[in-house]
Amino acid sequence: MNAARRLLLGWLSVLFFPALAADPDPHITLHRRHLARLEASRTAAADTQRAKLLFELTRLYIDKADSYAGADGSFDSARYFNQNHLVLAHRLQWPLEEAEALTFRAKIAHMQNDFDQSYQSALRALSLFSRYPPSQCRNLYECLHRMGRIHFKTLEEYPAAIIYFQRALRVTADTQQKAFMLRQIGTCYGKLARNAEAKRHYEQSLALSRRPYDQAMCLNFLGELALVTGDTTEAIGLFNQALRTDNHVMVQSAALNYLAGTYWQMHRPADAQRYAALALEPARRETNNLADRAEAYRLLYLTNKQFGKAAQALRFHELYLATRDSLPNRDGLKNYYRLQISQQQEDQREKEEALQREIRVQRQTRNFMLAIAGLFFLLVLSLWWINRLQKRKNRQIEKQAAEISEQNAKILEVQRQLSKANIQLRVSNQALEGKVNEQTAELLRANTELLRKNEEVEEALVKGQTQERQRVASELHDNLGGLLAAARMSIKVLNPNQLAPREQQIYQSALELISDAYQEVRLISHNLLPEELEKTGLAESLRRLVEKLNLNDYVRFHLDDSGLTERLGKQTEFHLYNICLELTNNILKHSGATEAHLRFERNGNQIVLTVTDDGRGLQAGRTTDGIGMKNIRTRVENIGGTLRIDSSPGGTTFLITLAVESKGVQEAKKEIGLT
């Protein structure tokens, strides 16, 4: 009967699982023959050996299918032996074997994009592994790696992913696995913008990597990190080094896409288009490499659009959208996984509560039985003891009565002394409270006076700066402006008709230069301290400044003053105006921009000033060395603000944040005379 059943199973394997009928791998063939010989045996030793063989066969077939193709039926074979492994573990009630099999099931499901099954299997396996020491868990590394990938790729919970990857790094002794985990941890730190830690882990991974593929992927990630930090030269060198290190399609498509994106950011669309086209070829050869394929389509769409090739741009845009839509719906999976985690935690709490209830019931039952057994013994012992104690108590009662009388007398004396001490303490407290109130009032008066003097000093400083600016503006307008006007009148005395054609050109050029210089002097003298800053406030002054700035033909300025709904302090408005003046002057002189934006936003008790342009960005060292930048930093510090500068070849952003007092605080300061 057993022989007939084995024959039937053999024919069914050939019909429904062709990959199980024969395999060229000698290790797989050897394991399958050994497994067939154990079919009729049901001893404990045979079951243990059968579990080991099923584990190894599943692992070997997964390794064969790990090329993302699985065209030879390796996935079917892996699922077949994995299912047998799970059935055996359930039948024999071996939680550790079940965890090993569930880990393989999670990996198989992930490779076939069944992320739901992958997550459930990995989560269940991890719960079972937690019952055993790591040294007994063969697949613990794979399980931790799988959970880390779920938190990294799908949930985008990078701190949690780092914890799983670090645990996997600790439990494995394999150098290749350690290198892979270090690379994964570095990627998580990169997502968290912790670039120094990301670079350190990438370099450690590169040092441990032995396979060219792993080395090339580390180089790609280091290049991406260099690109984030703005070092495009180093990034391009690393991407090219990755291309030379390994010719795997994943390495090639990633490195070529990185190069295409880098050249696109550098405004070199021809190079970007060439590398994007090169990246598309290996990306198409890898069945599941949809992300690199979508990125190549996107870059080809952008470059063709840049060159005005509408038909090609439209075709690549449609291919990009179709490929992007084929990627797994990460938002849906993310919500699903979070619900699953919540449900798993709820189930775990319910199980723990049920277990605690059962323990309490057992404990209560045991205690009840012990109590019944002891009650009878205590009852007999108590009757004898009570009789003996009664006689002793009678003697003690008489003795205690005498002691109580003596204690009552002592208590009355202590109460009298305590009452007297309480009266003295109340008198002392009242005197001390009066002195404390006097000292507090004196400190408040001194603090109020100090604050008032600080306000006067600040107001005097602003007033002094204002008077000095008025003097300088007047000197510029009256003296230098007068000199320029006199120079213009002197030149106009000449009769241009009597001059040679070349001299007439010089004559007209001189007149125009003097006129421009005169207008520039007037603009500088006005901007040094516009009258409307003190009269109508910062918002109106900036509007007029932008109107004047937009008279130039080079940069178009835009102002959003929606955050300036009320007047700020004189010193604050004075410094903010001069900061805007310095930044707009830098944009006109150095940025090479065509558009610039000044935006004020109100966020609670904070004012945020953002100044952006689309110019060439700041050159290395320019962010701190110039006198103008030092003046800006000093003014920001004077008003208690913070300054952040973000610069790239596509433009520069200045972000200034400062706290402002609420209306309630201002009214309170007015009441005590501080404003």
C-alpha positions in Angstrom: 0.0 0.0 0.0 2.8 2.4 0.9 4.7 1.5 -2.3 1.5 2.3 -4.4 1.1 5.6 -2.6 4.7 6.6 -3.3 4.3 5.6 -7.0 1.1 7.7 -7.2 2.9 10.7 -5.6 5.7 10.3 -8.0 3.4 10.5 -11.1 1.5 13.5 -9.6 4.8 15.2 -9.1 5.7 14.7 -12.7 2.3 15.9 -13.9 1.8 18.9 -11.7 5.3 19.9 -10.6 7.6 19.2 -13.6 10.5 20.8 -11.7 10.2 18.0 -9.1 10.7 15.2 -11.6 14.3 16.0 -12.3 16.9 18.6 -11.6 20.5 19.0 -12.9 21.7 20.3 -9.5 23.5 17.3 -7.8 22.8 18.7 -4.3 19.1 18.9 -5.0 19.0 15.4 -6.5 20.9 13.9 -3.5 18.5 15.6 -1.0 15.4 14.4 -2.9 16.6 10.8 -3.0 17.3 10.9 0.7 13.9 12.4 1.3 12.2 9.6 -0.7 13.9 6.9 1.3 12.5 8.5 4.5 8.9 8.5 3.2 7.9 5.2 4.9 9.5 5.9 8.2 7.6 7.8 11.0 10.2 7.7 13.8 11.3 10.8 15.7 14.8 10.6 14.1 13.3 10.3 10.6 11.0 13.3 11.2 14.0 15.4 12.3 16.0 14.4 9.2 13.0 15.0 7.0 12.6 18.5 8.4 16.3 19.3 7.7 16.0 18.0 4.1 12.8 20.0 3.4 14.6 23.1 4.8 17.6 22.5 2.5 15.5 21.8 -0.6 13.5 24.9 -0.1 16.6 27.0 0.4 18.3 25.6 -2.7 15.2 26.2 -5.0 14.9 29.7 -3.6 18.5 30.4 -4.5 17.9 29.1 -8.0 14.8 31.4 -8.4 16.6 34.4 -6.9 17.6 35.7 -10.4 14.0 37.2 -10.5 13.1 34.9 -13.5 12.1 31.5 -12.0 11.3 30.3 -15.5 12.6 26.8 -14.8 9.9 26.1 -12.2 12.1 26.9 -9.2 9.4 28.9 -7.5 6.9 26.0 -7.8 9.4 23.6 -6.4 10.3 26.1 -3.6 6.6 26.5 -2.7 6.1 22.7 -2.8 8.9 21.8 -0.4 8.1 24.8 1.8 4.5 23.7 2.1 5.6 20.2 3.1 7.9 21.6 5.7 5.1 23.7 7.2 2.7 20.7 7.3 5.4 18.6 9.0 6.1 21.3 11.6 2.3 21.7 12.3 1.8 17.9 12.6 4.7 17.5 15.0 4.0 20.8 16.8 7.6 22.1 16.4 7.3 25.9 16.7 11.0 26.5 15.7 10.7 24.5 12.5 7.4 26.3 11.7 9.3 29.6 12.1 12.0 28.4 9.8 9.5 27.4 7.1 7.4 30.6 7.6 10.6 32.7 6.9 11.1 30.9 3.6 7.5 31.4 2.8 7.9 35.2 3.4 10.9 35.3 1.1 9.1 33.3 -1.7 6.0 35.6 -1.4 8.2 38.7 -1.5 10.0 37.6 -4.7 6.7 37.1 -6.4 5.3 40.5 -5.2 2.8 38.9 -2.8 3.7 41.4 0.0 0.6 40.6 2.1 1.7 36.9 2.4 5.3 38.0 2.9 4.5 40.3 5.8 2.1 37.9 7.6 4.6 35.0 7.3 7.6 37.1 8.5 5.7 38.6 11.4 4.5 35.1 12.6 8.0 33.7 12.2 9.5 36.5 14.3 7.0 35.8 17.0 7.9 32.1 17.1 11.7 32.9 16.9 11.4 35.1 20.0 10.9 31.9 22.1 14.3 30.6 21.4 17.9 31.7 21.7 19.3 33.1 18.4 21.9 30.4 18.2 19.2 27.8 17.6 17.4 29.8 14.8 18.9 29.0 11.4 16.6 31.5 9.5 16.5 34.3 12.1 18.8 36.5 10.0 16.5 36.1 6.9 13.4 36.9 9.1 14.9 40.0 10.6 16.1 41.1 7.2 12.6 40.6 5.7 11.0 42.6 8.5 13.5 45.4 8.0 12.8 45.5 4.3 9.1 45.8 5.0 9.6 48.7 7.3 12.1 50.3 4.9 10.5 49.8 1.5 6.8 49.7 2.3 6.1 51.4 5.6 9.0 53.9 5.2 9.6 53.7 9.0 13.4 54.0 8.8 14.2 54.0 12.6 12.3 50.7 13.0 14.0 49.3 9.9 17.4 50.2 11.3 16.6 48.2 14.5 15.7 45.1 12.5 18.8 45.4 10.3 21.1 45.9 13.3 19.6 42.8 15.0 20.2 40.9 11.8 23.8 42.2 11.7 24.4 40.9 15.2 23.0 37.4 14.6 24.9 36.6 11.4 28.5 35.5 11.1 28.5 35.5 7.3 30.7 38.4 5.9 28.5 38.8 2.8 25.4 39.1 4.9 27.1 41.6 7.2 28.1 43.7 4.2 24.5 43.7 2.9 23.1 44.7 6.3 25.6 47.6 6.7 24.5 48.8 3.2 20.8 48.6 4.2 21.5 50.5 7.4 23.4 53.2 5.5 20.5 53.5 3.1 18.1 54.1 6.0 20.4 56.8 7.5 20.5 58.4 4.0 16.7 58.5 4.0 16.8 60.2 7.4 19.3 62.8 6.0 22.0 61.6 8.5 24.6 61.7 5.8 27.7 61.1 8.0 26.4 57.9 9.5 25.1 56.8 6.1 28.6 57.3 4.5 30.3 55.4 7.4 28.1 52.4 7.0 28.5 52.4 3.2 32.3 52.5 3.6 32.2 49.6 6.1 30.0 47.6 3.8 32.4 48.3 0.9 35.4 47.1 3.0 33.6 43.8 3.8 32.1 43.2 0.3 33.8 40.5 -1.8 31.4 40.2 -4.7 31.7 42.8 -7.5 28.0 43.2 -7.4 28.0 44.3 -3.7 31.0 46.5 -4.2 29.3 48.2 -7.2 26.1 48.8 -5.3 28.1 50.4 -2.4 29.7 52.7 -4.9 26.4 53.7 -6.4 25.0 54.6 -2.9 28.2 56.5 -2.1 27.8 58.4 -5.3 24.2 59.2 -4.5 25.3 60.5 -1.1 28.0 62.7 -2.7 25.2 64.0 -5.0 23.1 64.9 -2.0 25.9 66.8 -0.5 26.5 68.8 -3.7 29.8 67.1 -4.8 28.8 66.2 -8.4 32.4 65.6 -9.5 32.9 62.9 -6.9 29.4 61.5 -7.5 30.1 61.1 -11.3 33.4 59.4 -10.5 31.8 56.9 -8.1 29.0 56.0 -10.6 31.5 55.4 -13.4 33.6 53.3 -11.0 30.5 51.2 -10.2 29.9 50.7 -14.0 33.5 49.4 -14.3 33.2 47.1 -11.2 30.3 44.9 -12.2 28.2 44.4 -15.3 25.1 43.1 -13.5 21.9 44.6 -15.0 20.8 46.1 -11.6 24.2 47.8 -11.1 24.3 49.1 -14.7 20.7 50.4 -14.8 21.1 52.1 -11.4 24.5 53.7 -12.1 23.4 54.9 -15.6 20.2 56.4 -14.2 22.2 58.2 -11.5 24.5 59.6 -14.1 21.6 60.7 -16.3 19.9 62.4 -13.3 23.2 64.1 -12.3 23.7 65.6 -15.8 20.1 66.7 -15.9 20.7 68.6 -12.6 23.8 70.1 -14.1 21.7 71.4 -17.1 23.4 69.1 -19.5 20.4 67.6 -21.2 22.3 65.9 -24.1 24.5 63.9 -21.6 21.4 63.1 -19.5 19.5 61.8 -22.5 22.5 59.6 -23.6 22.8 58.0 -20.2 19.1 57.5 -19.7 18.9 55.7 -23.1 21.8 53.5 -21.9 20.1 52.8 -18.6 16.9 51.7 -20.3 18.5 48.7 -22.0 19.6 46.8 -18.8 16.4 47.9 -17.0 14.3 46.2 -19.7 16.3 43.0 -19.4 15.5 42.7 -15.7 11.8 41.6 -15.4 11.1 43.1 -12.0 13.3 46.2 -12.3 10.4 48.5 -12.8 11.7 51.4 -10.7 14.9 51.9 -12.8 12.8 51.5 -16.0 10.4 54.2 -14.9 13.2 56.5 -13.9 14.8 56.1 -17.4 11.5 56.8 -19.1 11.0 59.9 -16.9 14.5 61.3 -17.8 14.0 60.6 -21.5 10.7 62.4 -21.4 12.3 65.5 -19.7 15.2 65.6 -22.1 13.1 65.2 -25.2 10.8 67.9 -23.9 13.8 70.1 -23.4 14.9 69.6 -27.0 11.4 70.3 -28.3 10.8 66.8 -29.5 7.1 66.6 -28.6 6.3 63.2 -30.1 9.2 61.4 -28.4 8.5 63.2 -25.2 4.9 62.2 -25.2 5.8 58.6 -26.0 8.3 58.4 -23.1 5.9 60.1 -20.8 3.2 57.5 -21.5 5.7 54.7 -21.0 6.8 56.3 -17.7 3.2 56.6 -16.4 2.4 53.0 -17.4 5.5 51.7 -15.7 5.0 53.8 -12.6 1.4 52.5 -12.3 2.8 48.9 -12.5 4.8 49.5 -9.3 3.3 48.1 -6.1 0.8 50.4 -4.4 3.0 51.3 -1.5 0.4 53.6 0.2 -2.2 50.8 0.3 0.4 48.3 1.5 1.6 50.7 4.1 -2.0 51.2 5.5 -2.6 47.5 5.4 0.6 46.6 7.2 -0.1 49.2 9.9 -3.6 47.7 10.4 -2.0 44.2 10.5 0.6 45.4 13.1 -2.2 46.9 15.2 -4.3 43.8 14.9 -1.3 41.6 15.8 -0.6 43.7 18.9 -4.2 43.6 19.9 -4.3 39.8 19.5 -1.1 39.5 21.5 -2.6 41.6 24.3 -5.7 39.5 24.3 -3.7 36.3 24.5 -1.6 37.7 27.3 -4.7 38.8 29.2 -6.3 35.4 28.8 -3.1 33.7 30.0 -3.0 36.0 33.0 -6.6 35.3 33.8 -6.0 31.5 33.5 -3.0 31.8 35.8 -5.0 33.8 38.3 -7.8 31.2 38.3 -5.3 28.4 38.8 -3.6 30.3 41.6 -7.0 31.1 43.2 -8.0 27.4 43.0 -4.8 26.2 44.5 -4.9 28.8 47.3 -8.5 27.9 48.0 -7.6 24.2 48.4 -4.7 25.0 50.6 -6.9 27.3 52.7 -9.5 24.5 53.2 -6.8 22.0 54.2 -5.3 24.5 56.6 -8.6 25.7 58.1 -9.4 22.5 59.9 -5.9 22.3 61.4 -6.1 25.9 62.4 -9.5 25.5 64.0 -8.3 22.8 66.4 -5.1 24.6 67.1 -7.0 27.9 67.6 -9.3 26.4 70.2 -6.4 25.3 72.3 -4.5 28.4 71.8 -7.4 30.7 72.5 -8.0 29.2 75.9 -4.3 29.7 76.7 -4.2 33.2 75.4 -7.3 34.3 77.2 -5.7 33.8 80.6 -2.6 35.6 79.4 -4.6 38.5 78.0 -6.5 39.1 81.2 -3.2 39.6 83.0 -1.9 41.8 80.1 -5.1 43.9 80.1 -4.6 44.9 83.7 -1.0 45.8 83.1 -1.9 47.8 79.9 -4.6 49.8 81.7 -2.0 51.1 84.1 0.4 51.9 81.2 -2.4 53.7 79.2 -3.1 56.0 82.1 0.5 56.9 82.4 0.7 57.5 78.6 -2.3 59.7 78.6 -0.7 62.0 81.2 2.4 62.2 79.0 0.3 62.9 75.9 -1.5 65.8 77.5 1.9 67.4 78.5 3.2 67.0 74.9 0.0 68.6 73.5 0.5 71.6 75.7 4.1 72.0 74.6 3.1 71.5 70.9 0.4 74.2 71.1 2.9 76.7 72.5 5.4 75.9 69.8 2.7 76.3 67.0 1.9 79.8 68.3 5.6 80.7 68.1 5.9 79.2 64.6 2.9 81.2 63.3 4.4 84.4 64.6 7.8 83.6 62.9 6.1 82.7 59.6 4.2 85.9 59.5 7.4 87.9 60.1 9.3 85.9 57.5 6.5 86.2 54.9 6.6 90.0 55.3 10.3 90.1 54.7 9.9 87.9 51.6 7.2 90.1 50.2 9.3 93.2 50.7 12.3 91.5 48.9 10.1 90.3 46.1 8.6 93.8 45.5 12.1 95.3 45.5 13.3 92.7 42.9 10.3 93.4 40.7 11.0 97.1 40.8 14.7 96.6 40.0 13.8 94.2 37.2 11.3 96.6 35.7 13.8 99.4 35.8 16.4 97.2 34.1 14.0 96.2 31.4 13.1 99.8 30.8 16.7 100.9 30.5 17.4 98.0 28.0 14.5 99.3 25.9 15.9 102.8 26.1 19.3 101.6 25.0 17.9 99.6 22.1 15.7 102.6 21.0 18.7 104.9 21.3 20.8 102.5 19.2 18.1 102.3 16.5 17.7 106.1 16.6 21.4 106.6 16.3 21.6 104.3 13.3 18.6 106.0 11.8 20.2 109.5 12.2 23.5 108.2 10.8 21.7 106.7 7.8 19.8 109.9 7.3 23.1 111.9 7.4 24.7 109.5 4.9 21.6 109.5 2.6 21.6 113.3 2.7 25.3 113.5 2.0 24.9 111.1 -1.0 21.9 113.0 -2.3 23.1 116.5 -1.8 26.9 116.3 -2.3 27.5 113.4 -4.7 24.2 113.9 -6.4 25.0 117.6 -6.9 28.5 116.8 -8.2 27.0 114.3 -10.7 24.4 116.9 -11.8 27.1 119.5 -12.2 29.2 117.1 -14.2 26.3 116.4 -16.5 25.6 120.1 -17.0 29.3 120.6 -17.8 29.3 117.9 -20.4 26.1 119.2 -22.0 27.8 122.6 -22.6 29.6 120.8 -25.4 28.0 121.0 -28.8 27.7 117.4 -30.1 27.2 118.5 -33.6 30.8 119.8 -33.7 32.2 116.5 -32.6 33.4 113.6 -34.7 31.0 110.5 -34.9 33.2 108.5 -32.5 33.4 111.4 -30.1 29.6 111.9 -30.3 29.2 108.2 -29.2 31.5 108.9 -26.3 29.6 112.0 -25.5 26.2 110.2 -25.4 27.7 107.3 -23.4 29.1 109.7 -20.8 25.7 111.4 -20.4 24.0 108.1 -20.0 26.5 106.8 -17.4 26.2 110.1 -15.4 22.4 109.8 -15.5 22.6 106.1 -14.4 25.0 107.0 -11.6 22.7 109.9 -10.5 19.7 107.5 -10.4 21.7 104.9 -8.5 22.7 107.5 -5.9 19.1 108.5 -5.4 18.0 104.9 -5.0 20.8 104.2 -2.5 20.1 107.3 -0.5 16.4 106.4 -0.4 17.0 102.7 0.5 19.3 103.6 3.3 16.3 104.7 5.3 12.9 105.0 3.4 10.5 107.5 5.0 7.6 105.0 4.8 9.5 102.4 7.0 8.8 104.5 10.2 5.5 105.9 9.0 3.6 103.0 7.4 5.7 100.0 8.4 7.8 97.2 6.9 5.2 95.8 4.5 4.6 99.1 2.6 8.4 99.9 2.5 9.1 96.5 1.0 6.3 97.0 -1.6 7.9 100.2 -2.8 11.4 98.6 -2.7 10.1 95.8 -5.0 8.5 98.3 -7.3 11.8 100.1 -7.7 13.7 96.9 -8.1 11.4 95.7 -10.9 12.4 98.8 -13.0 15.5 96.8 -13.9 15.4 94.5 -17.0 17.3 91.6 -15.4 15.5 90.1 -12.4 11.8 90.1 -11.6 11.1 90.4 -7.9 7.9 89.1 -6.2 6.7 90.0 -2.7 4.3 88.0 -0.5 3.7 90.0 2.7 0.7 88.0 3.9 2.6 87.2 7.2 3.0 90.9 8.0 -0.5 91.5 9.4 0.6 93.9 12.1 3.5 96.2 12.9 6.6 94.7 14.5 9.1 96.5 16.8 11.1 99.4 15.3 14.4 97.5 15.7 12.9 94.3 14.2 11.5 96.1 11.1 14.7 98.1 10.7 16.9 95.0 10.6 14.4 93.0 8.4 14.3 95.8 5.9 18.1 96.0 5.7 18.4 92.2 5.4 15.9 92.2 2.5 17.9 95.1 0.9 21.2 93.3 1.2 19.8 90.0 -0.2 18.1 91.7 -3.2 21.3 93.6 -3.9 23.3 90.3 -3.9 20.7 88.7 -6.2 21.0 91.6 -8.7 24.8 91.6 -8.6 25.9 88.0 -8.3 23.1 85.4 -8.8 22.4 85.6 -12.5 18.8 84.9 -11.7 15.7 85.9 -13.6 13.1 85.4 -10.9 13.3 86.1 -7.1 10.7 85.8 -4.3 10.4 87.4 -0.9 7.8 85.7 1.3 6.8 86.5 4.9 4.8 83.8 6.8 3.3 83.9 10.3 3.4 80.6 12.3 2.0 81.3 15.8 4.5 83.5 17.5 7.1 83.1 14.7 7.8 85.1 11.6 9.5 83.2 8.7 11.2 85.2 5.9 12.1 83.1 2.8 14.1 84.7 0.0 14.7 82.5 -3.1 16.1 82.9 -6.6 16.6 80.7 -9.6 20.2 81.7 -10.2 23.5 79.8 -10.3 23.7 79.3 -6.5 26.4 80.4 -4.1 30.0 79.4 -4.9 32.1 77.5 -2.3 33.1 79.7 0.6 30.7 82.5 -0.4 28.1 81.6 2.3 30.2 83.0 5.3 33.2 85.0 3.9 31.6 88.1 2.5 31.0 91.3 4.4 27.4 91.4 3.3 26.7 87.9 4.6 28.4 88.7 7.9 26.1 91.8 8.2 23.1 89.7 7.5 24.1 87.1 10.2 24.7 89.9 12.7 21.3 91.5 12.0 19.6 88.1 12.4 21.4 87.5 15.7 20.4 91.1 16.9 16.7 90.3 16.5 17.1 86.8 18.1 16.5 84.9 14.8 18.1 81.9 13.0 19.4 81.8 9.5 19.6 78.7 7.2 21.0 78.8 3.6 20.3 76.2 1.0 22.2 76.6 -2.3 22.4 74.5 -5.5 23.1 75.1 -9.2 19.4 75.7 -9.6 19.2 78.6 -7.1 19.6 79.8 -3.5 17.2 79.9 -0.6 17.6 82.0 2.6 15.3 81.0 5.5 15.2 83.4 8.5 13.0 82.5 11.5 12.5 84.8 14.5 10.1 84.9 17.4 7.8 87.8 17.8 5.8 88.8 20.9 2.1 88.1 21.0 -0.4 91.0 21.4 -1.0 89.9 25.0 2.7 90.2 25.9 3.0 93.6 24.2 -0.1 94.9 26.1 1.4 93.6 29.4 4.7 95.4 28.7 2.8 98.6 27.9 1.0 98.3 31.3 4.3 98.2 33.2 5.9 100.9 31.1 8.4 98.8 29.1 7.3 100.0 25.6 
